[in-house]
Amino acid sequence: MSDVGQGRTINEKQAGEDFLLEKTASESAADHHRKTSPMYSLLGNQDVVLIPIDDHKEIDEAELHGFRRTVAEIQWLLLVLVILCMKLPGMTIEKPMNLVTSMGIFAAYVFFVHYIWRSQDEKRWKLALNTWAMVFFITAVVWQTGGLSSPLLPLYFLVVILSATTLGMVTTLLETSLITVCYLLLAASGSGDLRQGFVSFTLAELPGPVIQLFLLWFIAYFVSLISWESEKAKEKIRQLSRTDQLTGLWNMKMLLIFMQREHKRSLRENLEFSVLMIDADNLKGVNDTYGHDAGTRMIIHIAESMRSQLREADMLARFGGDEFVALLPETDSQGALLLAESMRKKIAETRVDYEGKELGITVSIGIACFPRHGRELAYIMKMADKALYTSKHLGKNRTSLFQDDNASGQLLDTVTPS
């Protein structure tokens, strides 16, 4: 090979190596951004639209589906129990055909409600309807099997407990009132004939029904009370799962849910919204110098300062550590810039008294807007994160607005601190 050809080969090889080095450096910077960026670590390969719009609603519906299945099983077992009781020795049934007819009607109702009249969205009023049907069926069965002396009379307690654990106190008390009326009708019917009135019912028989009614109301009240306390505990758990315990702000999961709703609303109604990524500039220095308690005070200070500048419709969340995200509905880029700057200045100008020392801190902010910077929610969030990265890179304590420029691809308007 000639010296010229060998030289060309060496030059091409060197050029290739230089290109690979530049490409590796560029990829390393991008990888570093992805590793250090809260948004990239949050989203990863997950599409934002896969996050449930209302996970608690889905939990409630799953709970109602479980209740419906339980009620269906109880109703079928109720029918089986009545059939078995009919076969018991000594069981007196004056009009067996009436009882069989009642069972047939109830079986047809259960089959229709649980296997034909089904829908994706479960409602509590459907559960209530099932419990009311059980009350009427039990009354018909008890009436035909001895009235207040029927061995099936305690089945009313089953309805009360089922209602108290699934439908709340008000519905339970209403159903208990209905059962009380049924008790009075059974007492009036005597041997099964309402026309006899209370003639066959003597004072000697009074203590039994009174005690049973007292126990019925006792169980209805206390099971409802326990269920209510359980609901309060569940709501507290839900609240803890939605908010950041340190600052009281929304957590990131809830903000993403709000973002999805706002994104869908903006697409539907042709509206704008903005996303702000906020990061404290030197919280590590505060922690290293004054301790983590001081750092905690600074995080609370940042959260309270930002919250005081936001509108009621705006939503603010703590992502974790010293990172925050804000959603500004119906806000264009200029409005977002003005609001972000008021937040930044408020934080920078306010000092926090900590053990006799006046501590201060600053934040950097990145902004991206819908639909100016894109129509996909995940893309807008990542562009806001890139704008935040630029604010950090340019010296911190500033606000940067991402812009999609055809010439350069990423041109950012940056507001420097005054």
HUKA-V668312 format. One record per residue. N is the residue number from 1. RES is the residue in one small letter. PHI is phi in radians with two decimals (NA if undefined). PSI is psi as a letter, one per 30 degrees, with the letter a starting at -180 (NA if undefined). D_FIRST is the distance of its C-alpha to the first C-alpha in Angstrom with 2 decimals. Layout:
n	res	phi	psi	d_first
N	RES	PHI	PSI	D_FIRST
N	RES	PHI	PSI	D_FIRST
This chain:
n	res	phi	psi	d_first
1	m	NA	k	0.00
2	s	-1.27	l	3.82
3	d	-1.10	e	6.71
4	v	-1.15	e	8.33
5	g	-1.13	e	6.41
6	q	-1.16	e	6.47
7	g	-1.14	e	10.00
8	r	-1.10	e	10.97
9	t	-1.11	e	10.33
10	i	-1.13	e	12.42
11	n	-1.09	e	14.97
12	e	-1.11	e	15.45
13	k	-1.14	e	15.93
14	q	-1.14	e	18.36
15	a	-1.11	e	20.14
16	g	-1.13	e	20.61
17	e	-1.15	e	22.05
18	d	-1.10	e	24.31
19	f	-1.10	e	25.55
20	l	-1.14	e	26.35
21	l	-1.13	e	28.17
22	e	-1.11	e	30.20
23	k	-1.11	e	31.01
24	t	-1.12	e	32.04
25	a	-1.11	e	34.18
26	s	-1.12	e	35.80
27	e	-1.16	e	36.52
28	s	-1.13	e	37.86
29	a	-1.11	e	40.25
30	a	-1.14	e	41.40
31	d	-1.11	e	41.88
32	h	-1.08	e	43.84
33	h	-1.12	e	46.03
34	r	-1.13	e	46.69
35	k	-1.26	e	47.60
36	t	-1.62	f	49.88
37	s	-1.40	k	51.36
38	p	-1.13	e	54.77
39	m	-1.23	e	54.33
40	y	-1.16	e	51.06
41	s	-1.20	f	52.58
42	l	-1.26	e	55.69
43	l	-1.37	e	54.18
44	g	0.94	b	51.06
45	n	-1.65	g	50.57
46	q	-1.51	k	54.27
47	d	-1.40	k	55.44
48	v	-1.00	e	58.37
49	v	-1.20	f	60.40
50	l	-1.41	f	60.58
51	i	-1.30	k	62.86
52	p	-1.01	k	66.50
53	i	-1.12	e	68.45
54	d	-2.54	i	71.49
55	d	-1.15	e	70.96
56	h	-1.23	e	74.55
57	k	-1.12	e	75.85
58	e	-1.13	e	73.78
59	i	-1.11	e	75.21
60	d	-1.07	e	78.72
61	e	-1.16	e	78.16
62	a	-1.12	e	76.85
63	e	-1.10	e	79.93
64	l	-1.17	e	82.19
65	h	-1.05	e	80.55
66	g	-1.11	e	81.33
67	f	-1.07	e	84.90
68	r	-1.08	e	85.35
69	r	-1.10	e	84.29
70	t	-1.12	e	86.64
71	v	-1.10	e	89.51
72	a	-1.06	e	88.97
73	e	-1.11	e	89.12
74	i	-1.10	e	92.23
75	q	-1.16	e	93.94
76	w	-1.16	e	93.31
77	l	-1.11	e	94.51
78	l	-1.09	e	97.54
79	l	-1.11	e	98.41
80	v	-1.10	e	97.97
81	l	-1.09	e	100.22
82	v	-1.13	e	102.95
83	i	-1.09	e	102.82
84	l	-1.13	e	103.17
85	c	-1.12	e	106.05
86	m	-1.09	f	107.84
87	k	-1.58	f	107.93
88	l	-1.21	k	109.35
89	p	-1.18	k	112.92
90	g	1.55	f	115.44
91	m	-1.30	k	113.28
92	t	-1.77	k	115.65
93	i	-2.19	j	114.26
94	e	-1.21	e	117.01
95	k	-2.25	i	114.99
96	p	-0.99	e	111.99
97	m	-1.13	e	110.97
98	n	-1.11	e	110.65
99	l	-1.16	e	108.34
100	v	-1.11	e	106.26
101	t	-1.10	e	106.05
102	s	-1.06	e	104.89
103	m	-1.14	e	102.22
104	g	-1.12	e	101.07
105	i	-1.10	e	100.79
106	f	-1.17	e	98.88
107	a	-1.09	e	96.51
108	a	-1.12	e	95.84
109	y	-1.09	e	95.20
110	v	-1.05	e	92.72
111	f	-1.09	e	90.85
112	f	-1.14	e	90.70
113	v	-1.17	e	89.64
114	h	-1.64	f	86.97
115	y	-2.19	f	85.54
116	i	-2.00	e	86.22
117	w	-1.53	i	86.63
118	r	-2.05	k	83.33
119	s	-2.51	l	80.93
120	q	-1.20	e	77.72
121	d	-1.62	j	79.45
122	e	-1.39	k	82.10
123	k	-2.18	k	85.08
124	r	-1.21	f	87.65
125	w	-1.16	f	90.48
126	k	-1.22	e	89.57
127	l	-1.10	e	89.99
128	a	-1.05	e	93.30
129	l	-1.05	e	94.38
130	n	-1.15	e	93.72
131	t	-1.21	e	95.80
132	w	-1.09	e	98.65
133	a	-1.08	e	98.58
134	m	-1.12	e	98.81
135	v	-1.04	e	101.86
136	f	-1.16	e	103.67
137	f	-1.15	e	102.81
138	i	-1.09	e	103.96
139	t	-1.07	e	107.16
140	a	-1.08	e	107.87
141	v	-1.17	e	107.24
142	v	-1.09	e	109.37
143	w	-1.03	e	112.11
144	q	-1.47	f	112.27
145	t	-2.11	g	112.13
146	g	2.11	g	114.90
147	g	1.16	b	114.26
148	l	-1.19	f	114.17
149	s	-1.67	g	114.93
150	s	-1.22	k	111.90
151	p	-1.19	f	109.48
152	l	-1.61	g	106.63
153	l	-1.03	e	107.73
154	p	-1.11	f	105.10
155	l	-1.07	f	102.36
156	y	-1.03	e	102.91
157	f	-1.08	e	101.35
158	l	-1.07	e	98.14
159	v	-1.15	e	97.93
160	v	-1.09	e	98.66
161	i	-1.12	e	95.97
162	l	-1.07	e	93.41
163	s	-1.17	e	94.25
164	a	-1.12	e	94.22
165	t	-1.50	f	90.75
166	t	-2.17	f	89.13
167	l	-2.03	f	91.15
168	g	1.65	l	92.39
169	m	-1.21	e	95.81
170	v	-1.06	e	97.32
171	t	-1.10	e	96.65
172	t	-1.12	e	97.83
173	l	-1.17	e	101.10
174	l	-1.13	e	101.67
175	e	-1.19	e	101.17
176	t	-1.12	e	103.43
177	s	-1.11	e	106.04
178	l	-1.08	e	105.72
179	i	-1.12	e	106.15
180	t	-1.07	e	109.23
181	v	-1.08	e	110.68
182	c	-1.12	e	109.95
183	y	-1.02	e	111.82
184	l	-1.12	e	114.81
185	l	-1.12	e	114.69
186	l	-1.16	e	114.57
187	a	-1.16	e	117.49
188	a	-1.21	e	119.41
189	s	-1.26	f	118.71
190	g	1.07	c	120.39
191	s	-1.45	g	120.39
192	g	2.16	f	118.14
193	d	-2.00	j	120.48
194	l	-1.09	f	119.92
195	r	-1.13	f	123.38
196	q	-1.34	f	124.96
197	g	1.10	b	123.45
198	f	-1.65	g	123.79
199	v	-1.04	e	127.00
200	s	-1.45	f	125.50
201	f	-1.75	j	123.61
202	t	-1.78	l	125.75
203	l	-1.11	f	125.42
204	a	-1.13	f	124.93
205	e	-1.56	f	121.64
206	l	-1.20	e	120.45
207	p	-1.01	e	118.75
208	g	-1.02	e	116.14
209	p	-1.07	e	114.66
210	v	-1.12	e	114.93
211	i	-1.11	e	112.99
212	q	-1.10	e	110.38
213	l	-1.14	e	109.99
214	f	-1.07	e	109.75
215	l	-1.10	e	107.00
216	l	-1.07	e	105.24
217	w	-1.19	e	105.18
218	f	-1.04	e	104.34
219	i	-1.13	e	101.27
220	a	-1.03	e	100.27
221	y	-1.22	e	100.41
222	f	-1.31	e	98.71
223	v	-1.18	e	95.94
224	s	-1.10	e	95.26
225	l	-1.11	e	95.25
226	i	-1.11	e	92.78
227	s	-1.12	e	90.58
228	w	-1.12	e	90.79
229	e	-1.12	e	89.76
230	s	-1.12	e	86.85
231	e	-1.13	e	85.78
232	k	-1.09	e	86.01
233	a	-1.13	e	83.77
234	k	-1.12	e	81.27
235	e	-1.15	e	81.31
236	k	-1.11	e	80.71
237	i	-1.11	e	77.72
238	r	-1.08	e	76.45
239	q	-1.09	e	76.91
240	l	-1.13	e	75.00
241	s	-1.33	f	72.18
242	r	-1.74	f	72.01
243	t	-2.14	l	72.19
244	d	-1.49	k	70.66
245	q	-1.19	e	73.26
246	l	-1.30	e	72.50
247	t	-1.79	f	72.58
248	g	1.38	g	74.45
249	l	-1.34	l	71.72
250	w	-1.09	k	70.38
251	n	-1.49	l	67.62
252	m	-1.18	e	64.27
253	k	-1.08	e	65.18
254	m	-1.18	e	68.24
255	l	-1.13	e	66.43
256	l	-1.11	e	63.86
257	i	-1.12	e	66.82
258	f	-1.06	e	68.32
259	m	-1.09	e	64.99
260	q	-1.08	e	64.79
261	r	-1.09	e	68.34
262	e	-1.15	e	67.73
263	h	-1.09	e	64.51
264	k	-1.13	e	66.38
265	r	-1.12	e	69.28
266	s	-1.17	e	67.05
267	l	-1.14	e	65.30
268	r	-1.25	e	68.69
269	e	-1.87	g	70.47
270	n	1.02	h	67.59
271	l	-1.90	l	67.94
272	e	-1.93	l	65.65
273	f	-2.66	l	65.08
274	s	-2.24	l	62.99
275	v	-2.09	k	61.42
276	l	-1.99	k	61.28
277	m	-1.82	k	59.20
278	i	-2.16	k	60.73
279	d	-2.45	k	59.52
280	a	-1.15	k	61.21
281	d	-1.48	e	59.16
282	n	-2.54	h	60.10
283	l	-1.18	e	62.23
284	k	-1.08	e	60.37
285	g	-1.11	e	61.41
286	v	-1.11	e	65.03
287	n	-1.07	e	64.86
288	d	-1.17	e	63.37
289	t	-1.48	e	65.91
290	y	-1.99	f	69.10
291	g	1.81	l	68.58
292	h	-1.24	f	68.08
293	d	-1.10	e	71.64
294	a	-1.13	e	70.86
295	g	-1.09	e	67.72
296	t	-1.10	e	69.89
297	r	-1.06	e	72.32
298	m	-1.22	e	69.52
299	i	-1.10	e	68.34
300	i	-1.10	e	71.93
301	h	-1.07	e	72.17
302	i	-1.07	e	69.07
303	a	-1.08	e	70.43
304	e	-1.18	e	73.89
305	s	-1.12	e	72.59
306	m	-1.18	e	70.43
307	r	-1.10	e	73.20
308	s	-1.21	f	75.65
309	q	-1.70	f	73.49
310	l	-1.48	l	72.87
311	r	-1.43	l	75.08
312	e	-1.13	e	77.00
313	a	-1.37	f	74.69
314	d	-1.31	l	71.53
315	m	-2.22	k	70.15
316	l	-2.21	k	68.59
317	a	-2.33	l	67.00
318	r	-1.69	k	65.65
319	f	-1.35	e	62.34
320	g	2.59	k	62.49
321	g	1.08	b	62.33
322	d	-1.97	g	62.30
323	e	-1.99	k	60.87
324	f	-2.34	l	63.04
325	v	-2.36	k	62.74
326	a	-2.15	k	65.20
327	l	-1.99	k	65.86
328	l	-2.02	j	67.59
329	p	-1.15	k	69.06
330	e	0.87	h	69.59
331	t	-2.29	k	67.73
332	d	-1.49	a	65.14
333	s	-1.13	e	62.42
334	q	-1.17	e	64.70
335	g	-1.09	e	67.46
336	a	-1.15	e	65.06
337	l	-1.07	e	63.78
338	l	-1.08	e	67.35
339	l	-1.19	e	68.39
340	a	-1.09	e	65.29
341	e	-1.15	e	65.88
342	s	-1.13	e	69.53
343	m	-1.16	e	68.52
344	r	-1.06	e	65.93
345	k	-1.14	e	68.41
346	k	-1.02	e	71.22
347	i	-1.18	e	69.18
348	a	-1.18	e	67.90
349	e	-1.53	f	71.36
350	t	-1.68	k	73.34
351	r	-1.87	l	73.72
352	v	-1.98	k	74.69
353	d	-1.39	j	77.20
354	y	-2.32	j	76.09
355	e	0.91	h	78.24
356	g	1.46	g	79.24
357	k	-1.93	k	75.75
358	e	-1.62	j	74.62
359	l	-1.76	k	71.27
360	g	-2.27	l	69.10
361	i	-2.69	l	65.98
362	t	-2.18	l	63.82
363	v	-2.29	l	61.93
364	s	-1.94	k	58.92
365	i	-2.29	k	59.26
366	g	-2.13	k	56.97
367	i	-2.23	k	58.35
368	a	-2.44	k	57.34
369	c	-2.24	k	59.69
370	f	-1.81	k	60.48
371	p	-1.71	g	59.76
372	r	-1.01	e	58.05
373	h	-1.81	g	55.09
374	g	2.60	l	55.04
375	r	-1.96	f	57.37
376	e	-1.70	k	56.20
377	l	-1.10	e	57.98
378	a	-1.07	e	55.12
379	y	-1.14	e	52.85
380	i	-1.08	e	55.54
381	m	-1.12	e	56.00
382	k	-1.22	e	52.32
383	m	-1.22	e	52.15
384	a	-1.12	e	55.18
385	d	-1.17	e	53.43
386	k	-1.15	e	50.37
387	a	-1.11	e	52.79
388	l	-1.10	e	54.31
389	y	-1.04	e	50.91
390	t	-1.16	e	50.43
391	s	-1.02	e	53.89
392	k	-1.14	e	52.94
393	h	-1.16	e	49.64
394	l	-1.51	g	51.37
395	g	2.23	f	53.91
396	k	1.22	l	56.39
397	n	0.88	h	60.02
398	r	-2.72	l	59.19
399	t	-2.05	k	59.17
400	s	-2.16	k	56.21
401	l	-1.88	k	56.48
402	f	-1.26	k	53.55
403	q	-2.34	k	52.74
404	d	-1.63	j	50.47
405	d	-1.83	k	48.92
406	n	-1.09	f	46.84
407	a	-1.36	e	44.71
408	s	-1.89	f	43.84
409	g	1.56	e	44.94
410	q	-2.44	j	46.78
411	l	-1.94	k	49.03
412	l	-2.05	k	51.85
413	d	-1.40	k	55.15
414	t	-2.09	k	56.02
415	v	-1.71	j	59.47
416	t	-1.44	l	59.35
417	p	-1.15	k	62.29
418	s	-1.60	NA	65.15
